[in-house]
């Protein structure tokens, strides 16, 4: 008898509190002000979400200077530098800041350590919007380190006044490898006051680690420019999955991936709506994967209030 085909469904997966808040921010702004509402960069790194909001009248731009003077602009969940706030003010833009509160926390840490004249080592991926926003808080104090191999290039003024901060969507393991290398070079390296890796990034990685050893294939639903989604593929492969792929939609699954596979792990990045995961479950069911088992490693209850401008008025 053929072995039954099954899906292991990771929990937690999908939307985190910061993404939920950011997407709802754009929806509420459209409800309140009507189209168009301008959004600087992708509100979250997910193709489906951006396309859906575009259909509703959101206009995504690269920079604030593309927004007509006096119009409304929403800043994405990844955060912006003080320079972006300044240019928006010069153009009299009405700004609504959808920065994730966990990213804002890292910005506050950067400002505080810069005020205390520390050299700040920011662990993160060059060119990522979140890193650009954080580094912009104190450019003369911050240097970016993109992984353990970049540590050799780090130069500081005083090895007793060095602190590390990190992009919130990295892999926990890779970040700690980089911190370990930094500490070998600077034994008095200071840690941030609290862990910068976001709870949702961490939880999604833990869930994948729990199921990866049991999987012939792990499918991660998420976009190529989503740092936390890309990390989930890496985590799956590092923890025993025989193969892992990132897809935006069920239709992108190559059916050849399913050849000889009995157990498929399924998860989604923190900016992915659940409807896209359901699409993958339906496609897998069409190919005999009817048994779905949820692998739960944490319960998430955190929610964030909307930006002040969009909260319902108190009676």
C-alpha positions as CSV (number, residue, x, y, z in Angstrom):
1,X,0.0,0.0,0.0
2,X,1.3,3.4,-0.9
3,X,2.3,5.6,2.0
4,X,-0.4,8.3,2.6
5,X,0.5,11.8,1.4
6,X,0.3,14.5,4.0
7,X,0.8,18.2,4.6
8,X,2.4,19.6,7.8
9,X,1.1,23.1,8.2
10,X,3.3,25.4,10.3
11,X,1.7,27.5,13.0
12,X,2.4,30.4,13.5
13,X,2.6,31.5,9.9
14,X,1.5,34.4,7.8
15,X,0.5,37.9,8.9
16,X,2.3,39.3,12.0
17,X,0.8,42.2,14.0
18,X,3.0,44.8,12.2
19,X,1.9,43.7,8.7
20,X,-1.8,43.5,9.8
21,X,-1.5,47.1,11.1
22,X,0.2,48.4,8.0
23,X,-2.2,46.8,5.5
24,X,-5.2,48.0,7.5
25,X,-3.6,51.5,7.7
26,X,-3.7,51.8,3.9
27,X,-7.3,50.4,3.7
28,X,-8.5,52.8,6.4
29,X,-6.8,55.8,4.7
30,X,-8.6,54.9,1.4
31,X,-11.9,54.6,3.3
32,X,-11.4,57.9,5.0
33,X,-9.9,60.0,2.3
34,X,-10.7,58.2,-1.0
35,X,-8.3,57.3,-3.8
36,X,-5.6,58.1,-4.5
37,X,-3.6,57.5,-1.3
38,X,0.1,57.4,-2.0
39,X,2.4,54.8,-0.3
40,X,6.2,55.2,-0.2
41,X,7.7,51.8,-1.2
42,X,5.7,48.6,-0.9
43,X,3.6,48.8,2.2
44,X,4.8,45.2,3.0
45,X,6.9,42.9,0.8
46,X,4.1,40.9,-0.8
47,X,3.0,41.0,-4.4
48,X,-0.6,40.0,-3.8
49,X,-1.1,42.6,-1.1
50,X,0.4,45.4,-3.2
51,X,-1.7,44.4,-6.2
52,X,-4.9,44.2,-4.2
53,X,-4.3,47.7,-2.6
54,X,-3.4,49.1,-6.1
55,X,-6.8,47.9,-7.3
56,X,-8.4,49.9,-4.5
57,X,-6.6,53.1,-5.4
58,X,-3.3,53.0,-3.5
59,X,-0.5,54.5,-5.6
60,X,3.0,53.0,-4.7
61,X,5.9,55.3,-5.3
62,X,9.7,55.0,-4.8
63,X,10.3,58.3,-3.1
64,X,8.3,61.1,-1.5
65,X,9.2,63.5,-4.3
66,X,6.9,61.5,-6.6
67,X,3.9,62.4,-4.4
68,X,2.0,65.6,-5.4
69,X,2.4,68.5,-3.0
70,X,-0.1,68.4,-0.1
71,X,-1.3,64.8,-0.8
72,X,-1.5,62.0,1.7
73,X,1.4,59.5,1.9
74,X,1.7,56.4,4.0
75,X,5.2,55.2,5.1
76,X,5.6,51.4,4.8
77,X,6.0,48.9,7.7
78,X,9.8,48.9,7.2
79,X,10.3,52.4,8.5
80,X,11.9,55.5,7.1
81,X,14.9,57.7,7.9
82,X,14.5,61.2,9.4
83,X,15.5,62.6,5.9
84,X,12.3,61.1,4.4
85,X,10.2,62.8,7.1
86,X,12.0,66.1,6.3
87,X,11.4,65.8,2.5
88,X,7.7,65.0,3.2
89,X,7.4,68.1,5.4
90,X,9.0,70.3,2.7
91,X,6.3,69.1,0.2
92,X,3.5,69.7,2.8
93,X,2.5,66.0,2.6
94,X,0.1,64.6,5.1
95,X,2.0,61.7,6.4
96,X,0.6,58.5,8.0
97,X,3.4,56.4,9.5
98,X,2.7,52.6,9.3
99,X,6.2,51.7,10.5
100,X,6.0,48.5,12.6
101,X,6.4,49.4,16.3
102,X,9.1,46.7,16.6
103,X,11.1,48.6,13.9
104,X,10.5,51.9,15.6
105,X,12.0,50.3,18.8
106,X,15.3,49.6,16.9
107,X,15.3,53.3,15.6
108,X,15.0,54.5,19.2
109,X,17.8,52.2,20.2
110,X,20.0,53.6,17.4
111,X,19.3,57.2,18.4
112,X,20.0,56.5,22.1
113,X,23.3,54.8,21.4
114,X,24.3,57.5,19.0
115,X,23.6,60.1,21.6
116,X,25.8,58.2,24.0
117,X,28.5,58.2,21.3
118,X,28.7,54.5,20.7
119,X,29.8,52.9,17.4
120,X,26.8,50.9,16.3
121,X,27.1,47.8,14.2
122,X,23.8,47.1,12.4
123,X,23.5,43.5,11.3
124,X,21.3,43.4,8.1
125,X,21.0,43.2,4.4
126,X,22.4,46.0,2.3
127,X,19.7,47.9,0.4
128,X,16.8,46.6,2.5
129,X,14.4,49.4,3.3
130,X,14.4,48.7,7.0
131,X,18.2,48.9,7.2
132,X,18.2,52.2,5.2
133,X,15.6,53.7,7.6
134,X,17.5,52.6,10.8
135,X,20.9,53.6,9.5
136,X,19.5,57.0,8.6
137,X,18.8,57.8,12.3
138,X,22.5,58.1,13.0
139,X,24.6,57.6,9.8
140,X,27.8,58.8,11.3
141,X,27.6,56.2,14.1
142,X,26.2,53.2,12.2
143,X,28.0,50.7,10.0
144,X,26.2,47.8,8.3
145,X,27.5,44.3,8.6
146,X,25.8,41.9,6.1
147,X,26.6,38.5,7.7
148,X,29.5,36.9,9.6
149,X,32.0,37.3,6.7
150,X,31.7,41.1,6.8
151,X,32.9,41.4,10.4
152,X,36.6,41.6,9.4
153,X,36.0,45.0,7.7
154,X,34.5,46.6,10.9
155,X,36.6,49.4,12.4
156,X,35.6,51.2,15.6
157,X,36.9,54.2,17.5
158,X,36.8,52.7,20.9
159,X,36.3,48.9,21.3
160,X,34.8,49.5,24.8
161,X,31.9,51.5,23.2
162,X,30.5,49.3,20.6
163,X,26.9,47.9,20.4
164,X,25.1,45.7,17.9
165,X,21.6,46.1,16.6
166,X,19.9,44.1,13.9
167,X,17.3,44.2,11.1
168,X,14.1,42.6,12.6
169,X,13.5,40.0,9.8
170,X,16.8,38.1,9.8
171,X,17.4,34.5,10.7
172,X,18.1,34.2,14.4
173,X,20.9,31.7,13.8
174,X,22.8,33.7,11.2
175,X,22.4,36.9,13.4
176,X,23.9,35.1,16.4
177,X,26.8,33.8,14.2
178,X,27.5,37.4,13.2
179,X,27.3,38.5,16.9
180,X,29.7,35.7,17.9
181,X,32.2,36.9,15.3
182,X,31.8,40.5,16.4
183,X,32.4,39.4,20.1
184,X,35.6,37.6,19.1
185,X,36.8,40.8,17.6
186,X,35.4,43.2,20.3
187,X,35.1,41.2,23.6
188,X,33.3,44.2,25.3
189,X,30.6,44.4,22.6
190,X,27.3,45.5,24.1
191,X,24.0,43.8,23.4
192,X,20.8,45.8,22.5
193,X,18.6,46.2,25.6
194,X,16.2,43.7,24.1
195,X,16.3,41.2,21.2
196,X,15.8,43.1,17.9
197,X,14.7,40.0,15.9
198,X,11.0,40.3,15.8
199,X,8.9,37.8,17.7
200,X,7.0,36.8,14.5
201,X,10.2,36.2,12.5
202,X,11.5,34.1,15.3
203,X,8.2,32.1,15.8
204,X,7.9,31.3,12.1
205,X,11.5,30.0,12.0
206,X,10.9,27.9,15.1
207,X,7.8,26.3,13.6
208,X,9.8,25.5,10.4
209,X,12.6,24.0,12.4
210,X,10.1,21.7,14.2
211,X,8.7,20.3,11.0
212,X,11.6,20.4,8.5
213,X,13.2,17.1,9.6
214,X,9.9,15.3,8.8
215,X,9.5,16.9,5.3
216,X,10.6,15.8,1.8
217,X,9.7,19.3,0.6
218,X,8.9,22.6,2.4
219,X,6.9,25.2,0.4
220,X,7.1,28.7,1.7
221,X,4.5,31.2,0.5
222,X,6.0,34.6,0.2
223,X,7.7,37.1,-2.2
224,X,11.3,37.1,-3.4
225,X,11.9,40.6,-1.8
226,X,10.5,39.5,1.6
227,X,13.5,39.0,3.8
228,X,11.7,36.9,6.4
229,X,10.2,34.6,3.7
230,X,13.6,34.0,2.0
231,X,15.0,33.1,5.5
232,X,12.3,30.5,6.0
233,X,13.5,28.6,2.9
234,X,17.1,28.7,4.3
235,X,15.9,27.5,7.8
236,X,14.0,24.6,6.2
237,X,17.0,23.4,4.3
238,X,19.4,23.9,7.2
239,X,17.1,21.8,9.5
240,X,16.6,18.7,7.5
241,X,14.1,19.4,4.7
242,X,15.2,17.6,1.5
243,X,14.0,20.5,-0.6
244,X,12.4,23.9,-0.2
245,X,10.9,26.5,-2.5
246,X,9.5,30.0,-2.3
247,X,6.3,30.8,-4.2
248,X,3.9,33.8,-4.4
249,X,0.9,31.7,-5.5
250,X,-0.1,28.0,-5.8
251,X,0.1,28.3,-9.6
252,X,3.9,28.8,-9.3
253,X,4.4,25.3,-7.8
254,X,6.2,23.0,-10.3
255,X,4.4,19.7,-10.0
256,X,7.7,17.9,-10.6
257,X,8.6,19.0,-7.0
258,X,6.0,16.6,-5.8
259,X,7.5,13.5,-7.5
260,X,8.3,10.9,-4.9
261,X,7.2,13.2,-2.1
262,X,5.0,11.9,0.8
263,X,5.3,14.8,3.3
264,X,5.1,18.5,2.3
265,X,5.7,21.2,4.9
266,X,3.8,24.4,4.3
267,X,4.3,27.9,5.8
268,X,4.1,31.5,4.9
269,X,6.1,34.7,5.5
270,X,4.9,37.4,7.9
271,X,3.4,39.5,5.1
272,X,1.4,36.8,3.4
273,X,-2.4,36.7,3.6
274,X,-3.9,33.3,4.6
275,X,-5.9,33.1,1.3
276,X,-2.6,32.3,-0.6
277,X,-1.8,29.4,1.8
278,X,-5.3,28.0,1.3
279,X,-4.7,28.1,-2.4
280,X,-1.6,25.9,-1.9
281,X,-3.5,23.5,0.3
282,X,-6.2,23.1,-2.4
283,X,-3.6,22.4,-5.1
284,X,-1.9,19.8,-2.9
285,X,-5.2,18.2,-2.2
286,X,-5.8,17.8,-6.0
287,X,-2.6,15.8,-6.0
288,X,-3.5,13.4,-3.2
289,X,-2.2,15.4,-0.2
290,X,-5.4,15.3,1.7
291,X,-4.1,14.7,5.2
292,X,-3.3,18.1,6.8
293,X,-1.7,18.2,10.2
294,X,-0.9,21.5,12.0
295,X,2.4,21.8,13.7
296,X,2.0,24.4,16.4
297,X,5.0,25.8,18.3
298,X,3.6,29.1,19.7
299,X,0.4,31.1,20.1
300,X,0.5,34.7,18.9
301,X,-1.9,37.2,20.5
302,X,0.0,40.5,20.0
303,X,-1.9,43.3,18.2
304,X,-0.8,46.9,17.5
305,X,-3.1,50.0,17.5
306,X,-3.5,51.8,14.2
307,X,-1.7,55.1,13.7
308,X,-3.3,57.9,15.6
309,X,-4.7,59.7,12.5
310,X,-6.9,56.6,11.7
311,X,-8.2,55.6,15.1
312,X,-11.9,55.9,15.5
313,X,-12.9,59.1,17.3
314,X,-13.8,58.7,21.0
315,X,-17.3,59.7,21.9
